[in-house]
Every structure is written in C-alpha cells, then in structure tokens.
Amino acid sequence: MVALGGELAPVRRIEVGAEMRVSASEIRIAPGRSTTFFFDARILPDEISLEGRERFQRLGLSEDHLVLVPSSAFREGERLRLGLRFRDGAAPERVTFVLVVDSSLSESQVEVYRRARSVESYRQEVDELRGRLLQVQFELDRLQLEGRSSGELETFFATLEGTESIWIGQLPRSKVVVPPDVFVSHIDLVAYRPRWRAIRLRLRARAGGAGWVATGASLTASNGRNLKGVSHWQSAPLRDDVAQTLVVLVESSTEVESGRFILKLWDAKGRTVMVEGVSLK
C-alpha cells in the first residue's frame, strides 16, 4: 500500500486475537496529519504508552478511539511504539503498534477488531494439552527407538504450546515475502533438542488465495546449500476466515550449522512464500 504525493492511504483494518499472536503492526504517520484509531472493544485511556508523547502536536483519547497528530519535531523514518490495554481483562489484554514517520504516506484511519478469549478457556486448554503431551512424548520416544517418523508428530505441532521439555519461541527473521493472496500471521521455532526442530507458520488466504496448499519446502543456507531431511505438513488448504498451520520439520539426523537460512514454500501453481533470515539454533 503506497500513497504518493502526500495522498491519504485507505482505511486500515487490523484484527487481533489471542490465538493469532501477530507481530506489532506498523502504522504510517506524518507530521501535521491526524491518524485516528477506532476500537470495537473499550480501552483504558489512562494506561496508554506512547514513545515521544511530548512531541505530538495533539493526542485525543477516549474508551473507543485514539487520535494522534505528530508535530514537525519527528524525523523521517523514526519508529515509535504505541501500547494499549483493553478494559475487560479478556485475552488479548494488550495490543502494540509501531508508528513509522513517513511524510509521503499518512494512514488517517485505523480500525482495530479484537477476537476476545476468556482466561478460563486458556486454563482448560492447558489441562488438555498436558494430557496430550504425556501421550505424544511416549510416542515420540517409541518412534525414535524404531528409527521411524509419523504424521502424528506433525499433527501434534499444530496445537502444541510451551512445556518444560519442548521449547517454542517466535522465530527470528528479517523478511517475509508472500504472494498477494497469502498472509503469514505468525512464525514459531519449535525445538525438542537434541531430537528435532521445526518451523511452525500460521497462514491465511487473502482474496483469491483460498485453497493454497504447500507442495514443497526447502531451507537454504547462506552458502547456497540446501538442508536435507526437510519435510512439511499443512493442517488444511488456506481459507480467508480461519488461519491454518503449516509445519516444516527438520529431522534429528540433519546437521544444522549456525547462521541464517532462507525458507521457501510453494504450491502447485508456483506461488511461493519466502522467509529470509531464519535461525534454527
């Protein structure tokens, strides 16, 4: 989305949810021009955190909207974090944005839609996952001894959350390149060291992208070497209303050196998702 000659960008719509865990969205602001955030859930105006707050020409707050007018004191390309907290205590409790000063592009209206989830639902899910974890860890040990793999492993990744034995963290990366009809909302590194590691992505279809299914996957090192022992699994073809899980599994026998990799995923039509700067360590 680009606006030239100081034109205003279209209305920006952002969806946040506890299960989505997306990175902080970037919002373009420009000195002397207003940017208004509208929220479909009430926020706490007294608990806003805004970097460089004293340099804004105007700051208007209420329980359902926020108005920002940057002053000329901001330099081009400057990045500022904006944090907000919702009033009802449901998840996600907070949302964070990154404001980017760009005099050529001002996003005048940002609409934020929240998928709330109760804390009690989290407790129930954790209890269920603990029970599943005991069963799956036993299965993993058995398969390891037999030198075999199973689709059970990839299915387990789709809903797995952090435990003491299995480490899950947001994957360090530098750039994500996707076709116009595919959206990547989150990327995790899942590791059960020293046995295996995997990259878990959450994808959603944009207009025209419904039905996208990865038919191939590769991990390429900076020296051009493709890792062997890389397989992938996808929960279902992409849809525009529900995010799907895609897992790229690196076998335990695969030697993984330090450094960054390029992850590529493609479908039968050649539409490629590429993630640069991937670290597997």
N, C-alpha and C positions, 0 to 999 in steps of 0.2 A: 504494500500500500504506500504510494508516494504521491505527494501533492507538490506541484511546482508553483513558483511564483507567489508563494505565501498563501495558497489556497487552503481552505479548511478540509481536513480529512473527513470521511463519512463517520457516522455514529459507530463507535466501537462497542461490541458486546462481548463480555467476558463471563465465563461460567467457572465457578469454583466449587469444589466438593471435597469432602474428607477422603473419598476413595480415589480422587484424581491426583493429588499431590503434585501439581504442576509447578514449574519454576515461576518466580515472580515475573509478572507480565510487564513489558516495557511500554510506557505511555509517553508520547511526544508532547512536549510543552514548548511554548515560545514566549519570550518577554512581551508584556503588554497585551497578551491574548488570554482569555479565560478558558479553563478546562473544567468541566463540571462532571463529577461522578454521581451517578444515581444508584442507590442500593435497594434491592427488593426485601431486605431484612434490616432491622434497626441496628445502628452502630452506636458506640459510646463516644460522643464528641470530645469528652474530657480526656480520653485515653489515646488520642491520635499521636503518632510520632512522625515528624516530618523534618528531614535534614534541611538545613538552610532556611528554616521557618522565618527568621527575622528578615530575610532578603526578599520575601514575597510581597508584592505590592498590595495584594488583598487575599484574605483567607476567610471564606464563609463556611460555617459548619452547622449542620442540623442532624437529626437522627436518621434521615434517609438520603441526604445528599451532601456533597462537599464541592466547594468552588475554589479554584486556585487561579491567581493571576500573578505570574512571575514578573519581577522587575528587571530592569536592564543590568542589574548587578551580576546576573548569571552569565557565565561564559559558554560559548558554543560547545556542545558535546558533553557538558557537565552532567553527571549522573547522581541522582538523589533518591534515597529510599523513603517510601511512604508506607506506614504501617497503621492498620485499623483493627479494632476489636469489635465483634458483634455483641449485642446486648443479651441474647437469650441463653448463652452458655453452651449451645449445641455445637457440634463439630461441622465444619472447621470454625474454631473460635476466632481466629485471626486471618487476615489477608494482607499480603505485602505487594507493593508495586514498585517499579523502578522508573522514576521520572527522568527522561532524557531531554536536555535542552536542545532544540532544533528549530531555528528561526524559519526554515523552509517548510516545516510541517507542524501544524498545531492540531491536536485531537481535541475538538471542542466539547464532545460529549462521550462519556464512557458509562455504559450500563453494566452493572455487576449483578449477576444472578447466582444465588447460593443454593447448593443442594445440602440442606442440613441433615445431620445424623446425630441421634442421641448417644450419650455416653454409655447407657445401659446396653445398647446394641453392640458396642465395642466389647464390653465385658463378655457377652455371650459368644461373640466370635472368637475371642481369645481362648475361652474354655474349650470350644470345639477344635480349634487349631492345635491346642496342646495334646488332645487325644489323638488327633490325626498324625501329629508329629511322631509320637511313640511308635505308631504302626509303620509309618513310612521310613523312619530311621532303621527299623528292623529289616524292612525290605531292601533298603539301600545296602546294608551290610551283607545280606544274603547274595544280592546280585554282584557285589564287589568280589566276594569269595569265588563265585562261579564265573567271573570274567564276562558277565553279560550286562546289557542295558535293557531298559524297558520304557514304554510310553508312560508308565506310572510316574516315573521321575519327572518328566516334563509337565504332566498334569499337576503334580504336587507344586511345582514352581508357580503355577498360575495364581494360587491363592495364598501362598506361604508368606508369613510375616516373621519378624525377627525373633530369634531364640538364642539361647546361650551357645548352642552348637553351630548354628548356621548364621553367618554374617550377611546382612543386607544393608546396602548403603546406596545413596544416589551416585550414579556413575559420573566421574569427572569426564568432561568432554568439552571440545572447543567450538564445534559447529555441527548443525543438523541440516541436511539438505533433503527435501522431500518433494514429490510431485505435487501439483496444485490441489489434487483431490485426496491427499492423505495428510493427517495431522498426528504428530507424535506428542503426547502429553507428558510422559514421564519415562525415565530410563534408570534402572537399578542394576547394580552388580550384586549377584548372589554367589556366595562362596562357602563351601563346606570343605575347608582346607584340611589335609592336602589332597582330598579325593576328587573334587571337581569344582568348576566355577561356571557361571552362566550370566548372560546379559538378558534382563527382562524388560521389555518395552510395552508401553500401553499406547495403542493406536486407535484412531477414529477416522472414519471416512468423512471427507468434505463432499461438496456437490460433485457427483459423477464418480466418486471413489468407492461406492458400495460394491462389495464383492471382491475387493483386493485381497489376494492370498499370496503370501511369500512362497515362491517355488525354489529359491536358492538363497544361500547365505555364505559370506566369506569374511575373514578377518585378515587384513594385510598389514604387515609391519612396515616401518619407515624405510627399510632396505628393500622393500618390494616382495618379501617372502610371504606367501600365504600360509596361514596356520593349517595344519592337518587336524583331523579329528574334530571338526566343527559340524554340528548338526542343528536343526531348528525345528520348532513346533509352534503352531498357532492355534489359539482356542477356537476361533471361528472366522469366517470371512468378515471383512470390515463392514460396519454399519455406521450411520451418521448419528444414531441416538445412544449407542452403548459402546464404550471403549472395549477393545479386545486385547488379549495378552499374547505377545509373541516372545518366545524364549529361544535364545541362541546358546547352545550348550557346548562347552569346551571340555573334551574328555580328559580324565586324570592323567593319561599317558602323554598328553601333548605338552611339549616343552614351551613354556611361555617366558620370553625374556622381558626385561624391563623396557620401558618406553611406551610410546603411543601407537595405537592401531587405527585403521580405518575399517569400520563395519559397513558392509553393503548387504542389502536385502532387496530382492527383486521378484516381480510376479511374472506370469506367463506372457504379458504384453511388454515386458521390459521396463516397467515403471519402477524406479529404484529409490529406496530410502537409504541415505548415507549418513553415518555418524563419524565425524573426524575427532581425533584426539582421545580415543578410548584407552583407558589404562586398566589392565587386568590384574595388577598387583595389589 
